[in-house]
């Protein structure tokens, strides 16, 4: 490698330049450019947001997997309690790991465990007031960042992007 090529590899690129380079690499390997522009951009946006969300959760003293449990409970219709098995399946966490996670969340007062009155062998997990307050705080902080991320777009552009992404996601069911 020449000195100029080595310097180019070591020099940090802007996000836009890095995105263009990645797309060019995929196209050179035979990918469709338009498709790669979209999928590479979506992947990079997702990765960057996830990095920020992970840092945000650390600042709030909760792990990503613990937050997944809280979020699942908060989004349960009517805040209905869920079983540990339902939570494990919904969050893609092994049932044995879920038990330890639930123990930590109970200790912190973010969830409660109760016996199912209809089935004494089943446990129900419910979000506590403190758990819901944490969920609200995470959402409020995230919303601020997400508004900044989309700040360069008009309301119509945001609506168009949302509609197009929803259409793509709906199409995933057919794959």
CORLIN-V748638 format. One record per residue. N is the residue number from 0. RES is the residue in one letter. SS is DSSP state (a for helix, b for strand, c for the rest). OMEGA is omega as a letter, one per 40 degrees, with the letter a starting at -180 (999 if undefined). NEAR is the number of other ideal C-beta (glycine too) atoms within 10 Angstrom. Layout:
N,RES,SS,OMEGA,NEAR + N,RES,SS,OMEGA,NEAR
This chain:
0,X,c,i,8 + 1,X,c,i,7 + 2,X,a,i,7 + 3,X,a,i,8 + 4,X,a,i,9 + 5,X,a,i,10 + 6,X,a,i,10 + 7,X,a,i,12 + 8,X,a,a,9 + 9,X,a,a,7 + 10,X,c,i,8 + 11,X,c,i,6 + 12,X,c,i,12 + 13,X,c,i,8 + 14,X,a,a,11 + 15,X,a,i,9 + 16,X,a,i,11 + 17,X,a,i,13 + 18,X,a,i,18 + 19,X,a,i,14 + 20,X,a,i,12 + 21,X,a,i,16 + 22,X,a,i,20 + 23,X,a,i,12 + 24,X,a,i,12 + 25,X,a,i,17 + 26,X,a,i,15 + 27,X,a,a,8 + 28,X,c,i,8 + 29,X,c,a,6 + 30,X,c,i,15 + 31,X,c,a,11 + 32,X,a,a,11 + 33,X,a,i,10 + 34,X,a,a,12 + 35,X,a,i,18 + 36,X,a,a,17 + 37,X,a,a,15 + 38,X,a,i,15 + 39,X,a,i,18 + 40,X,a,i,15 + 41,X,a,i,12 + 42,X,a,a,12 + 43,X,a,i,14 + 44,X,a,i,13 + 45,X,a,a,10 + 46,X,a,a,10 + 47,X,a,i,12 + 48,X,a,i,14 + 49,X,a,i,11 + 50,X,a,i,10 + 51,X,a,i,15 + 52,X,a,i,16 + 53,X,a,i,13 + 54,X,a,i,10 + 55,X,a,a,17 + 56,X,a,i,19 + 57,X,a,i,11 + 58,X,a,i,9 + 59,X,c,i,12 + 60,X,c,i,9 + 61,X,c,i,20 + 62,X,c,i,13 + 63,X,a,a,13 + 64,X,a,i,16 + 65,X,a,i,21 + 66,X,a,i,22 + 67,X,a,i,16 + 68,X,a,a,28 + 69,X,a,a,20 + 70,X,a,i,16 + 71,X,a,i,17 + 72,X,a,i,25 + 73,X,a,a,17 + 74,X,a,i,11 + 75,X,c,a,17 + 76,X,a,a,5 + 77,X,a,a,5 + 78,X,a,i,12 + 79,X,c,i,9 + 80,X,c,i,19 + 81,X,b,i,21 + 82,X,c,i,15 + 83,X,a,i,19 + 84,X,a,i,12 + 85,X,a,i,16 + 86,X,a,i,22 + 87,X,a,a,20 + 88,X,a,a,14 + 89,X,a,a,16 + 90,X,a,i,18 + 91,X,c,i,8 + 92,X,c,i,18 + 93,X,c,a,10 + 94,X,a,i,11 + 95,X,a,i,8 + 96,X,a,a,12 + 97,X,a,a,21 + 98,X,a,i,13 + 99,X,a,i,12 + 100,X,a,i,21 + 101,X,a,i,20 + 102,X,a,a,11 + 103,X,a,a,15 + 104,X,a,i,24 + 105,X,a,i,14 + 106,X,a,a,9 + 107,X,c,i,15 + 108,X,c,a,11 + 109,X,c,i,24 + 110,X,b,i,25 + 111,X,b,i,15 + 112,X,b,i,14 + 113,X,b,i,10 + 114,X,b,i,11 + 115,X,b,a,12 + 116,X,c,a,8 + 117,X,c,a,7 + 118,X,b,a,10 + 119,X,b,i,8 + 120,X,b,a,6 + 121,X,b,i,12 + 122,X,b,i,17 + 123,X,b,i,18 + 124,X,b,a,22 + 125,X,b,i,15 + 126,X,b,i,25 + 127,X,c,i,17 + 128,X,a,i,10 + 129,X,a,i,12 + 130,X,a,i,22 + 131,X,a,i,16 + 132,X,a,i,12 + 133,X,a,i,23 + 134,X,a,i,18 + 135,X,a,i,11 + 136,X,a,i,12 + 137,X,a,a,19 + 138,X,a,a,13 + 139,X,a,i,9 + 140,X,a,a,16 + 141,X,a,a,15 + 142,X,a,i,10 + 143,X,a,i,10 + 144,X,a,a,13 + 145,X,a,i,13 + 146,X,a,i,10 + 147,X,a,a,9 + 148,X,a,a,13 + 149,X,c,a,14 + 150,X,c,i,8 + 151,X,c,a,7 + 152,X,c,i,12 + 153,X,c,i,9 + 154,X,a,i,8 + 155,X,a,i,8 + 156,X,a,i,11 + 157,X,a,i,13 + 158,X,a,i,11 + 159,X,a,i,12 + 160,X,a,i,12 + 161,X,a,a,11 + 162,X,a,a,10 + 163,X,a,i,11 + 164,X,a,i,12 + 165,X,a,i,10 + 166,X,a,i,9 + 167,X,a,a,12 + 168,X,a,i,9 + 169,X,a,i,9 + 170,X,a,i,9 + 171,X,a,a,7 + 172,X,c,a,6 + 173,X,c,a,5 + 174,X,c,999,4
